[in-house]
């Protein structure tokens, strides 16, 4: 499994295009393979998809995961009710 940093935007865009084609044709297996479909796509469409893939990868790499508390069963400081 590749890390996000190792994925090229062109690879991701090509996969998006492949899945978009597959979903648009309801999974019709008679369609040609993804690479020829990608090669037939207009250059402007491919550029937009690659740019979107770059932005998605950048966001995935730079967005920190939300902090998870290891204290599942305890109240956060200041949340506990005392003596009630």
Order of alpha helices (4+ residues) and beta strands (2+ residues): alpha-alpha-alpha
